[in-house]
């Protein structure tokens, strides 16, 4: 029986690549789950955590938000913090991703986890959330290097560190590097989201003006 593996980097940090790696290594893998996000919003904790009993490894929302609960619920599990080589690289990636997603679902998910539906409206909030999350994970697992691996796929060229951490043999196939954005540039989503973030930014500026008495 494999130890459970939880990928707890924020989205657009190489979660698709890690998922492909874990599947190659024989893990029964689950990625983003909108149903699980709704369970978290409704605080349906029992159903939410039961959902993590159904596979060996997990990535994307809502998993990064739950690392402390998952550590307590599944003792001895392994955690992987994926990141980008720089905050601004991540911000650019998630800004483009926000324009590709389905409007209703995407804005709900981003509002839940970032406190704002679009990074174009409040880039500083997204930067702060990303950096604070990464540091909080490092602080939480401080002194437990056997349970946390930090990966940046822009700096990895082999299976060695991942397989060493998981205790798995290195596959004969090359390390996959996936781009989840490929093929997801639907013009309709971009049009709707473009209008959405511009309207949101206008409303935010109006609120700031009202508060300042301008």
C-alpha positions as CSV (number, residue, x, y, z in Angstrom):
1,X,0.0,0.0,0.0
2,X,1.4,3.4,-1.0
3,X,1.6,6.2,1.4
4,X,-0.7,9.0,0.5
5,X,0.9,11.9,-1.3
6,X,-0.6,15.4,-1.2
7,X,0.6,18.2,-3.6
8,X,0.0,21.4,-1.7
9,X,1.5,24.1,-4.0
10,X,-1.1,26.6,-5.3
11,X,-2.5,26.1,-8.8
12,X,-0.3,27.1,-11.8
13,X,2.8,25.8,-10.0
14,X,3.3,22.6,-12.1
15,X,0.5,20.5,-10.5
16,X,-0.3,18.9,-13.9
17,X,3.3,17.8,-14.3
18,X,3.4,16.3,-10.8
19,X,0.1,14.5,-11.4
20,X,1.5,13.0,-14.6
21,X,4.6,11.9,-12.6
22,X,2.6,10.3,-9.9
23,X,0.4,8.4,-12.4
24,X,3.6,7.2,-14.2
25,X,4.8,5.9,-10.8
26,X,1.6,3.9,-10.3
27,X,-0.3,6.1,-8.0
28,X,-4.1,6.3,-8.2
29,X,-4.2,10.1,-8.7
30,X,-7.0,12.7,-8.3
31,X,-6.7,16.3,-9.3
32,X,-8.9,19.4,-8.9
33,X,-12.4,18.7,-7.6
34,X,-15.1,21.3,-7.8
35,X,-17.3,19.1,-5.6
36,X,-14.6,19.1,-2.9
37,X,-14.3,22.9,-3.1
38,X,-18.0,23.2,-2.5
39,X,-17.8,20.8,0.5
40,X,-15.0,23.1,1.9
41,X,-17.1,26.2,1.4
42,X,-20.1,24.5,3.2
43,X,-17.7,23.2,5.9
44,X,-18.8,19.6,5.3
45,X,-15.7,18.3,6.9
46,X,-16.6,14.6,7.2
47,X,-17.5,14.3,3.5
48,X,-14.6,16.5,2.5
49,X,-12.0,14.3,4.3
50,X,-13.7,11.1,3.2
51,X,-13.1,12.2,-0.3
52,X,-9.4,11.8,0.3
53,X,-9.7,8.2,1.1
54,X,-10.5,7.4,-2.5
55,X,-7.1,7.6,-4.1
56,X,-3.3,7.5,-3.4
57,X,-2.3,11.0,-4.4
58,X,-4.0,14.4,-4.9
59,X,-3.2,17.9,-6.3
60,X,-4.9,21.2,-6.9
61,X,-7.9,22.7,-5.1
62,X,-8.9,22.3,-2.4
63,X,-5.9,20.2,-1.3
64,X,-3.4,23.1,-0.7
65,X,-5.7,24.7,1.8
66,X,-6.1,21.5,3.8
67,X,-2.5,20.4,4.5
68,X,-2.8,20.6,8.3
69,X,-6.0,18.7,8.4
70,X,-4.7,16.1,5.9
71,X,-1.5,15.7,8.0
72,X,-3.6,15.0,11.1
73,X,-6.1,12.8,9.3
74,X,-3.6,10.7,7.4
75,X,-0.5,10.4,9.7
76,X,2.7,9.7,7.9
77,X,1.6,11.0,4.5
78,X,4.0,12.8,2.2
79,X,3.5,16.4,1.0
80,X,5.0,18.1,-2.0
81,X,5.1,21.9,-2.3
82,X,5.4,22.9,-5.9
83,X,6.3,26.5,-6.8
84,X,7.5,28.7,-9.7
85,X,11.0,30.1,-10.1
86,X,9.7,33.6,-9.1
87,X,6.5,35.1,-7.8
88,X,6.0,37.2,-10.9
89,X,6.2,34.1,-13.2
90,X,3.5,32.5,-11.2
91,X,1.4,35.7,-11.2
92,X,1.6,35.9,-15.0
93,X,0.6,32.3,-15.3
94,X,-2.4,32.5,-13.1
95,X,-3.6,35.8,-14.7
96,X,-3.7,34.1,-18.0
97,X,-5.3,31.0,-16.5
98,X,-8.1,33.2,-15.0
99,X,-9.1,34.3,-18.5
100,X,-9.4,30.7,-19.8
101,X,-11.6,29.2,-17.1
102,X,-15.3,28.9,-17.1
103,X,-16.6,32.2,-15.5
104,X,-19.0,31.0,-12.8
105,X,-16.8,28.2,-11.5
106,X,-13.5,30.0,-11.9
107,X,-14.5,33.1,-10.1
108,X,-16.1,31.1,-7.2
109,X,-12.9,29.0,-6.7
110,X,-10.5,32.0,-6.9
111,X,-12.7,34.1,-4.6
112,X,-12.7,31.2,-2.1
113,X,-8.9,30.7,-2.1
114,X,-7.5,34.1,-3.0
115,X,-10.2,36.4,-1.7
116,X,-10.6,38.0,-5.1
117,X,-12.0,36.6,-8.3
118,X,-9.3,37.9,-10.6
119,X,-5.6,38.6,-10.1
120,X,-6.0,41.5,-12.6
121,X,-8.2,43.2,-10.0
122,X,-5.7,42.9,-7.1
123,X,-2.3,41.5,-8.1
124,X,-0.8,42.4,-4.7
125,X,-3.3,40.2,-2.9
126,X,-2.4,37.3,-5.1
127,X,1.3,37.8,-4.7
128,X,0.9,38.0,-0.9
129,X,-1.3,34.9,-0.8
130,X,1.2,32.9,-2.9
131,X,4.3,33.9,-0.8
132,X,2.5,33.5,2.5
133,X,1.2,30.1,1.6
134,X,4.6,28.8,0.6
135,X,6.2,30.1,3.8
136,X,3.4,28.8,6.0
137,X,3.9,25.3,4.6
138,X,7.7,25.5,5.2
139,X,7.1,26.7,8.7
140,X,4.6,23.9,9.4
141,X,6.8,21.1,8.3
142,X,10.0,22.6,9.7
143,X,12.0,19.8,11.2
144,X,10.2,17.1,9.2
145,X,12.2,17.0,5.9
146,X,11.1,13.4,5.4
147,X,7.5,14.6,4.9
148,X,7.9,17.7,2.8
149,X,9.6,18.0,-0.6
150,X,9.7,21.4,-2.4
151,X,9.9,21.3,-6.2
152,X,10.2,23.8,-8.9
153,X,9.8,22.1,-12.3
154,X,11.7,24.9,-14.0
155,X,14.7,23.7,-12.0
156,X,14.2,20.0,-12.2
157,X,15.5,17.9,-15.1
158,X,15.3,14.3,-13.7
159,X,13.2,12.0,-11.6
160,X,15.9,11.7,-8.9
161,X,14.7,14.0,-6.1
162,X,11.0,13.1,-6.5
163,X,11.6,9.3,-6.6
164,X,14.1,9.5,-3.8
165,X,11.5,11.3,-1.6
166,X,8.8,8.9,-2.5
167,X,11.0,5.8,-2.2
168,X,10.1,4.8,-5.8
169,X,12.4,3.4,-8.5
170,X,13.3,5.9,-11.3
171,X,11.3,5.2,-14.5
172,X,12.9,4.6,-17.8
173,X,10.6,7.3,-19.4
174,X,11.6,11.0,-19.5
175,X,10.3,13.3,-16.8
176,X,7.0,14.8,-18.2
177,X,6.6,18.5,-18.3
178,X,3.0,19.4,-19.0
179,X,1.5,22.8,-19.8
180,X,-2.1,22.7,-18.6
181,X,-2.9,25.8,-20.6
182,X,-2.3,24.2,-23.9
183,X,-5.6,23.9,-25.8
184,X,-7.6,25.9,-23.2
185,X,-7.7,29.3,-24.9
186,X,-11.4,29.4,-25.6
187,X,-12.4,32.9,-27.0
188,X,-15.7,32.8,-25.2
189,X,-14.2,32.3,-21.8
190,X,-11.6,35.0,-22.5
191,X,-14.3,37.5,-23.6
192,X,-16.5,36.9,-20.5
193,X,-13.6,36.9,-18.1
194,X,-12.1,40.0,-19.7
195,X,-15.4,41.9,-19.1
196,X,-15.6,40.4,-15.6
197,X,-12.3,41.6,-14.3
198,X,-12.6,45.0,-15.9
199,X,-16.0,45.5,-14.2
200,X,-14.6,44.2,-11.0
201,X,-11.7,46.6,-11.1
202,X,-14.0,49.5,-11.9
203,X,-16.2,48.6,-8.9
204,X,-13.1,48.3,-6.6
205,X,-11.9,51.7,-7.7
206,X,-15.3,53.2,-7.1
207,X,-15.4,51.7,-3.6
208,X,-12.0,53.1,-2.8
209,X,-13.1,56.5,-4.0
210,X,-16.2,56.4,-1.8
211,X,-14.2,55.5,1.3
212,X,-11.7,58.2,0.7
213,X,-14.4,60.8,0.0
214,X,-13.2,61.5,-3.5
